[in-house]
Amino acid sequence: MSEQSAQRPLAAAAGSVVAMALGSAVGFLPGFIVVALRADLGIDYWQVGLLSSVNYGCTWLAMGPAARLVDRWGARRVVLVDMALVAVAAAIAAAAVSYPFLLVAGVLNGAGYALTNVGTNIVVKRSIDAQWRTAAMVAKSAAVPGFLALLAGFGPWISERWHWRWLYAALAVGGVLAALVVWRALPDDRAAQRSAPVRELPRYFGWFPVGAALMVFATVPVYLLSVPYLDESLGFASATSGVLVGVSAAIGVGVTLVIVVASRRVGPEFRARLVVILSARSRFMWAVFGLVLYRIRLVMVLCLTMGVFIALILAGGSLGVVIAMVGIIGTMSLQSARLGAMNAAVVERAGAAAARGSALAMGGYYLGTMLSPVVFGALLDVGLSYRWVWLICIVLLVVAAVAYRLAGRLQPLDWSRWKSLLPAGR
């Protein structure tokens, strides 16, 4: 099947959205029902946190095998396997009589989620026209916070009114239904697997996982630390801080959907103008963006923009909560967009080795996801202020943009000819 084929593109995108949403749910749910889990199973907060760390640690470890399975079996079948694992993991959690059962569920779900991350990237690459590819990647990335907003809203209420097991039981049924959706919606790409898979990646591609790890490492604290920051540094009550951050997350999902809809208006002429603006208007812009693929330029811009929004969070400590909230909303609004743009850049840059490239880049992403909460939590425990935390995040986002710039070089830079490459100054 041709990579440019448009075989039911809307169905392929919808199936990818459903798979990403269900695949993420088991890993995040414990954090939303922590009170009920502690009361029923007698566990500590760190044990609840460990469930998420184990889940995404297994996702990170399974990325390499996931790429090989996609190459061997095809994208649709590996996503189907993950939906089966979601159903099994959720059923185990629903029937759990002790904490180890929840750990087993986290291991199964985390390993399966690697299959969906790689598989849906390949589905989008092969089934959706290049003009819509970035929008589709953003949409499937936005499915995760969108579904988690539902879990956050209804999870505590259901666990208090009935029981937390009903949530896992519902996810088990959802995994089965999602498998049916995936089977019907995703294209059968077995024909694409008849030839030997391409494993060789372009030169400098190794900078992609570095950029992904730094990018997510720097933005996870916006989700984890915004509530205590508003509480401890800006003087808001914990409950009020939670409401403010929850509303910010909901606004962020809405902005992401607007970005997806608006992206249909981004045609070749607009992209050409953007390339000129980001590459040839001045020596400085050429030094930052020159000789870099368009989609990688977009990821770089998103990283730098998120750095600006985190700077507003930092400034909120002196200028007031309104400035801090603008920063929080802005950062959360770009979270899914920057991940979708990165996935689009990865599959474009990797070419025929897209499965391996996606696994490598997303491996870096989940490594950063796993380490960031622990590292920043430890920094706060030893007495580092929130101001320093936000400053570190800004610096890491700038370094992430540099890493993406290195990953997207179209040709090796010949420093002896650097001056001849620069456009004439104005």
N, C-alpha and C positions, 0 to 999 in steps of 0.2 A: 504494500500500500504506500502510495506516495506521501511524503511528509506534508505536502501542500494540499492533500485531498481534504475536501470539506464534507466528509461523510457524517451527516447529522451533527453539525458543530454545536447547535444549541443543546441537544441531548447529551453530547459528550461533556460539555461544560457543566450541565446540571448534575450529571452523574458524578463528576469530580467534586463538585460542591458538597453533595450528600456524603460522599466517602470521606472527605476531609473533616466534615463536621462530626460524624459518628466516630471516626478514628481517634479524635482528640478527647472525647468526652470522658472516658474512664480515667484518663490520667489527671484531669482537672477536677473531677467531681469531689474527691475527698476534701479539698480545700473549702468547698462551699458547704459541706455538711460536717465540719470538724466538731461542732458541739455534740451532735447526735452520735458520731462515731466514738468520741471520748466517753460519753455517758454510757453507751451500750457495751463497748469492748474494753473500757478501762485503760486506754492508751494515752500517751503523752503527745504534746504538740509536735515534738521532733519526729515522732513515729508517723504522724500524719504527713509531715513534710517529706519524710523518706519515701512515701508512696509515690509522690510526684517525681522525686529524684531518680528512683528506680525505673519508673516508666520511661522517662526521657533519656536516662542513661542507656537503657536497652535499645531505644530508638537510634541513638548515636552508634552503638556497637553493631547494629543490624544494617546500617546503611550500605556497607560494602556487599554483603550477601544479597541484599535487596536488588542492587544493580545487576548482579549476575543472574538472579531469578527473572528479572524483567527481560533481560536479553534472551534467556532460554525459553521462558513460558509465554511472554507477551504481557503487555500492561494490564489488559482486562482481567486475566486470570489471577495475577498477583493481588490486584485490588480486591477481587472476590475472596481470596484467601484471607486478607485482612478483615473484611467484613465478617467472615466466619470466626476469626479470632476475637473480634469485638464481642460477638454474641457469646462465645465460650467464656471469655474473661469476665464479662458482665454477669453471666449466670453463676460463675464461681463466686464472685463478690456478693451477689444476692443471697447465695446459700452459705456465706461465710459464718463459721461458728467461732473463729478466732482470727487474730491479726495476720498470721502467716498466709491465710487464704487471700487476703487483700494484696499481699506482696506478690503472690503467684499471678493474680489477675493483672497487676501492674507490669510484670515481666512479659506476659503474653501480649497484652495490649501494646506495650511499648515496642516490642519487636515487630508486631504487625503494622504499626503506624509507619515504620520505615518503608514498607511495601507501598502504602498509599501515597506517601510523599514522592517517591520515585515514579511510581506507576502513573499517577495523575499528571505529572510533568510530561511524561512521554505521550499520554493521551492528548494533552493540549497541543504538543508539538506536531503530532501526526494528523490531528483531526480538525484543527482550527487554523484558518488563514492567518498569515503573519500579521496582517493589520489589526486583528482582534486578539492576538496571542497574549500581549501584555495585559489587556483587560480581563481575559479569561484567567490568567495567573493571579491577578489581584482579586477577582471574584472568589476563586477557590480558597485563597488565603483569608479573605474576609469571612468565609463561612465559619472559621474557628471561633473568633471573638463573638460573632453573631450568635452561634449556638451556645457558647459559654454564657452569654448574657441571659439567655433563657434559663440555663441551669442555675445561675446565680440568683435569678429572680424567683424561681419556683422551687429549687432544691431545698433550701432551709424550711420553707413553708410545708412542703410535702413530708419531709423527714420529721417535722414536729407534729403535724396533724395525723399522719399515719405511721410510716417507718421509713428509714433510709434505704432499706432493702428494696422497696418498691421502685426507687429510682434506678437501681441497677437492673432490676427485672425489666423495666421499660426500655433500658438501653439494650438489653439482650434481645428483646423483640425488635427494637429498632435496627440492630445489626442484621437480623434475618431479612427484614424488609429492605434495608439498604442493599443487601446482596442481590435481591431481585431487581432493584432499580439499576444497579451497576451492570447486571447481566443484560438488561434490556437497553440501557442507555449508552454504555461505552462500546466503541467499535471493536470488532474482533480483529486483532492485529497479528494473528498467527502467521499470515503471509509475509509479514515484515521480518519474521524470525527465520526464514528459510536459509538466508545467507549467513555466513559467520559474522557475529557481532564485531563492531569496530571498538577497540579498547583504547586506542592511542588518543590522547588529548593534546590540544595545541600547547605550544610553548608558553610558559608563564601562567598556565591555568591554575597551578598550585596556589596562587594568590587568592583565588576565589574563597576557599574555606577559611583562609586567614581573615579576609574582609567580612565574611558571614559571621565568624565567631566574635570578632571585635564589635560588629554592628549590633548583634543581639545582646552581647555582654553589656553594652552601654545603654540599652533601652529597657531591659528587664526591670531595673530599679524604678522606672517610672510607674510600673504597675505595682511592684511590691512595696515601695517606700513612700508613695505619695500620701497615703492615709496617715502614717506616723509623722511624716514631714509637716503636713497641715496641722496635726495635733500638737506635736512637740515644739515646732519652730514658729508656727503662725498663730497658735493659741486657739484653734478650733476644737470642739469636742470630738471624740472619736467617732460617734455616730454621725455627726454632721459631716465630718471628713469623708466617711465612707459613702454617704449619699452624693457628695460633690464628685468624688472620683468615679462612682458608678454612673452618674449622669455624663461625665466626661467620656467614659468608655462607650456609652450608648451613642453620644454625638459622633465619636470617632468612627463607629460602624456606619452611621449615616453618611458621613463625609466620604468614606471609602466607596460606598455604593454610588454616590454622585460622581466620583472619579471614574468609576467603571462606565457609567452612562456617558459621561463627557468625552471619554477616550475615543468614541466612535467618530468624533469630529477631528481627531488628530490624523490628518492625512499626510501624504508624502510631502506636500508643499510646506506644511507647518513644520514637519520634522527637518526639512532642509533648512528652513530659516533658523530653527533652534540650533542645528549643527553649526551654522555660521556664527550665531551669537556666542555659542559656547566654545568656539575654536579659533575664530579669526578676527575678532574685534580688537584684540590687544595682545601684546606679548604675554601678559599675565594669563589671560584666558587660554592662550595657546599652550602655555606651559602646564596648565592644569588639565585641560580637556583635549588637547591635540592628539591625533593619531589614536583615538579611542572609539570603539563602536558606539553607535547612538544609544542603545539600551543600557550600556554600561555608564555612559554619561548621565542617563536618567537616575541610575542607582546612586551615583556619586552626588548628584544634586539633592536627592532625598536624604542621604546621610548628612550632608552639610546643613540642610534645612532643619532636620531634627536636632542637630547641634545647636542651632539658633533657638529653637523652642525650649530646649533644656536650659539654655542660658536665661530664658525668661523665668523658668522655674527657680533658678538660682537667684535671679534679681528679685523675685517675689518676696524673699526674706527681708529685703530692704524697702521695696516699693509697694508691697501689699499683696493681698490674696488674689485680687483680680488679675494682676500680671502673672502670678504663679498658675492660675487656672487657665489662662490663655496658653501658657506653655504646656500644661498637662494635656489639654484638649488637642493642641496642635500635634504633639508627639504621638498621642494615641491615634489620631486621625491618619497619620502616615505609616503606622506600624504595618498594616496589611499591604499597603501600596508598595512599601519598600521591599517586602518579602516577595510579592508578586513580580515586581520589576526585576528583582535579582534572579528569580527562577526563569523569567523570559530571557534575561541576558545569558544565563548559564546554558540553556538549551541552544541558543543561537551560537554562542562561542564554541560549545563542545561539538556541534555538528552531528555526525553519525554516532559519536560516542556519548550521546546525550544522557543515557542511563547512568553510565559511570560518572559523568560530570555532575549530574544531579546528586548522586549519592555522595560524592566528595564534598560538594558545596554544602549540602544539607547536613552532612556529618559535622562540619565546622559549626554550622548553625546550632545544632543540638548540643554540641560540646559547650558552646557559650551559654546556652539556656540552662544547662546542668550546673555549670560552675558559678555563674553570676550571683545567684542568691546566696550561696555559701560565702563567696569572697566578700561581697558588700556587707553581708551580715556580720562577718568577722571584723571588717574595718570599723563598723559602728560599735561593735562590742569593745574594741580596744580604745574607743574614745574619739574616733574621727568624726568631725561635724558633717552635717548634711551638705554644707557649702562645698566641702572638699569632695564629697561623693558626686555632686552634680558637675563639678569642674573636671573630675576624672572622666565622667561620661562624655563630656564635650570633647576632651582630648582624644578619647578612644574613637569617637565618630569621625573626627578629622583623619586619624590614622587609618580607619576603615576605608574612607574615601580614597586615600593614597593606595591602599592595597587593591581596591577595585581598579584604579587607574593602571596599576602594574599588570593586573590580570587581563585587562582589555587592550593591551598594546597590539596594534595591527602588525607591527614589524619591530625588530630590535632597534633601539635608539642608537644612532651613531653620534656620539657626543662630539666628535671632531667636525661634524657637519651640522651641529645644532643651530648655529647662527644662520646658516643658509636656509633652514627650514622655517624660521620665524617670519611672519608677515611684516610688511613695512609698517612702522609705527605711524600713528596719526598725531 
